[in-house]
Amino acid sequence: MAHSPERPEMYVCADCQIVYAGTVAEHVEGGSHVYEPPAECQVCGAASFVETSQWPHSHD
């Protein structure tokens, strides 16, 4: 079976909606990774991020 590349978790700034690739926070046994959002948005300075998979639900 061919290796399938891992995609990093993506995060959306809750204030300005810029999307960031997560930073590797730890390596998990089996070769995968745990990701974390940046400390702050480089565009607006906010520190609130939402995983892209949760973005559609974050404005309910």
N, C-alpha and C positions, 0 to 999 in steps of 0.2 A: 504494500500500500504506500502511496506517495505521501510525503510529509505535507501537511496543510499548515501554512504560516498562521501564527497567532495574531489576532488583531487586538490592539490595545483598547482598553475601555476609553470611551470618549465622554467628555463633560461639557455642559453648556453653562456659561456664566448666567446666573439668574437675573442679573441686572441688564446687561447689554447683549446677551445672546450670542457671544463669540464662542466658538467651539474649540476645545483643547483636547489633545491626546493626553491620556493619563501617564504619569510617571511610574515606573516600576517601583513598588514599595517593598515587595519580597518575592522570592522565588519559591514556588511550590513544588513538592516532589512530583515527578512525572514531567517536568519541563515547562509547566505553565507559570503564570505570574499573577500577582495581585497588584492592581493599579490604584493610584490615588490622584485626586485632582491637584492642580497647582495651589500654592498658598494664597495667591491673589491674582486677579485678572490683570493682565498687562495693559489692557485698554482703559478700563474704568476704575481699577483698584478694588473692586468688590472681592469678598472672600466667600461668597455663596455660590456653589456649583451643584448642578443636578446631572445625574447620569443620563446620557441621551436616550436610553431605553425607558426612562421615567419622565422625560420631558413632556410628552403629551398629557401626562396625568398631573403635572405639577401646577397647573393653573385652574384646577377644578374648584 
